[in-house]
Amino acid sequence: MPIRIDADLPARSSLENENIFVMTSDRAVAQDIRPLEIAIINLMPTKEATELQLLRLLANTPLQINVSLVQMEGHVSTHTNQDHLERFYITSDEVFDKKFDGMIITGAPVEQLPFEQVDYWTELCRIMDYARKNVFCTLYICWGAMAGLYHLHGIDKVLLGEKISGVYYSKLIAPTEPLLRGFDDYFPVPTSRYTKIRTQDILANENLTLLATSAVTGMTIAKSRDNRSIFMTGHLEYDADTLAKEYRRDMDKGLEPAMPENYFTDDNPINPVYSKWRSTAHLFYSNWLNYYVYQATPYRLGDI
């Protein structure tokens, strides 16, 4: 089954070229089924790239999904064309008028700032509070996961001495967990951040369950006991070359970044890179949509 998007969204042509089934709004109206309503709070500066990465994963299921792209009302995006935002995005204020089966809150390049110094922090907290009662299951990614753990559970991030960048293997802690059904005991996760969540802080919180962790990067995946919140500190949605682009961007800025670990072929940045995590990413998002959204959400959105 397809993912339902605006016919003019730039990501559409890329998805169709990859033979991913997408459906325009006009065609979807003729189908007599109740699609899932998923909101994506896109906090990434390169919004169009993030749209494509997430839509690619959400589309690889037998479910029809309506996607609402959301921008923050109180933040000016400098890396995405304003016409694109006005045409394809709703504002956070419009989110409060709806209910959603699922929500994704992405990462953001603000992790070195205290949460309260992020210019849209108050607005994001309103969304997270709203989601607790009006979204059946929310998936928090990278900085979004750290923001969710801090606001909802009082767990603060730990600032690292240097950036963690590369592909690191995480250990499966809960093999019977539906979210990780079909996962290998160790699985690769692209990571790019200056902070981490300590595994012991998750284990010490009675409202959270640890699902996967890494000796290098800390907590990888956790969930709330009621299954309404999933926290993923890595970037399974990343394309094969995303870390390479970040590395070269930082090089061009004169930041002298460390080369991403376990990433470039033969550890040589002039060599091509290949995804080691694509199947893991598709499995993760398929499991989330199936077991934590589709099979559990009420048929009537108003009942959430």
C-alpha positions, -999 to +999 in steps of 0.1 A: +000+000+000+012+035-007+021+066+013-001+095+005+016+128-003+010+161-021+014+155-059+039+184-062+061+175-032+097+173-046+103+140-029+076+123-050+098+119-081+127+105-062+104+080-044+088+069-077+123+065-093+131+041-065+099+022-073+083+032-041+045+032-042+032+067-035-003+080-040-015+115-047-043+130-026-068+129-055-064+091-060-065+084-022-099+101-019-115+073-039-103+046-015-127+035+012-102+028+041-091+048+071-054+057+065-030+063+093-024+100+102+013+106+108+028+140+116+065+147+111+079+176+132+109+183+109+135+202+129+164+194+105+179+223+086+180+203+053+143+196+054+138+183+019+165+156+024+149+146+057+115+144+041+127+120+015+146+098+040+116+094+063+090+091+035+111+063+019+109+043+051+072+050+059+062+040+024+076+005+027+047-011+045+012-024+035-005+006+051-019+038+036-005+068+054-014+105+053+016+126+062+015+161+077+048+179+075+051+204+104+074+234+109+079+254+141+059+286+142+086+305+161+117+295+141+130+309+109+145+282+086+175+295+066+183+263+047+149+256+031+131+277+006+102+296+022+079+287-007+085+250+000+076+255+036+044+275+029+032+251+003+039+217+020+041+224+057+016+232+084+026+251+115+027+238+150-004+257+159-023+237+133-012+205+149-032+213+180-064+212+160-059+175+150-052+141+164-026+117+149-020+080+150+017+086+150+042+114+152+079+117+144+100+144+160+133+146+142+168+155+153+182+190+151+218+205+151+213+223+185+225+195+208+254+216+223+229+242+236+210+238+268+175+228+259+160+260+273+182+281+250+168+266+218+146+293+202+116+269+197+119+250+230+087+263+245+068+255+213+083+220+211+073+213+247+037+223+239+038+197+211+053+170+233+027+177+260-001+177+234+012+144+219+009+126+252-029+127+249-036+133+212-010+111+194-011+073+199+026+068+196+054+093+191+089+084+177+117+107+189+149+107+168+184+118+180+182+153+195+144+149+194+149+118+216+171+137+240+145+165+241+117+140+248+136+122+276+145+155+292+110+171+290+090+140+297+112+120+321+138+145+335+168+127+319+195+151+307+219+146+279+257+143+286+279+166+266+309+148+251+344+160+246+343+155+208+317+146+182+307+110+178+304+103+141+303+070+123+284+037+121+284+019+155+269-014+165+242-015+192+234-045+213+199-058+214+187-058+250+151-069+246+149-096+219+112-102+224+103-066+219+079-062+189+097-030+178+129-050+173+114-081+159+136-096+132+167-076+144+201-092+147+217-093+182+240-065+171+229-040+145+245-009+128+233+026+135+246+058+119+254+084+145+264+120+144+263+140+176+281+157+205+260+143+233+246+110+245+221+095+269+236+073+296+223+038+297+222+038+335+198+068+335+173+048+314+176+017+336+171+038+367+138+052+354+108+030+363+087+045+335+112+035+307+124+003+292+159+000+276+158-018+243+192-014+228+225+002+238+261+008+226+293+008+246+304+038+225+273+059+219+252+051+250+215+044+249+203+037+214+166+028+218+142+030+247+105+032+251+080+043+277+063+016+296+029+024+281+044+021+245+033+056+236+068+070+232+098+056+214+133+072+217+160+065+191+193+083+195+207+073+161+198+081+125+186+050+108+169+072+082+202+085+069+212+079+033+245+061+026+263+094+019+248+116+046+277+112+071+301+119+042+283+151+033+284+162+070+321+154+072+330+173+040+308+203+051+327+205+084+360+202+066+350+231+043+343+252+074+377+245+088+364+226+118+389+197+113+364+170+122+374+135+130+367+111+101+335+091+106+344+057+121+335+023+105+322+042+075+344+050+045+357+020+025+392+012+039+389+043+061+397+064+032+374+095+027+380+095-011+365+060-014+328+054-019+305+046+010+278+019+013+249+015+036+252-012+062+219-002+079+193+001+052+175-032+060+176-024+097+160+010+090+132-005+070+125-031+096+125-006+125+100+017+108+078-011+096+077-026+131+069+008+146+041+015+123+027-021+125+030-029+162+029+005+179+006+025+156-016+004+133-025-025+155-030-004+186-045+029+176-083+034+179-102+032+146-117+066+153-090+092+158-113+111+182-109+082+206-072+088+211 
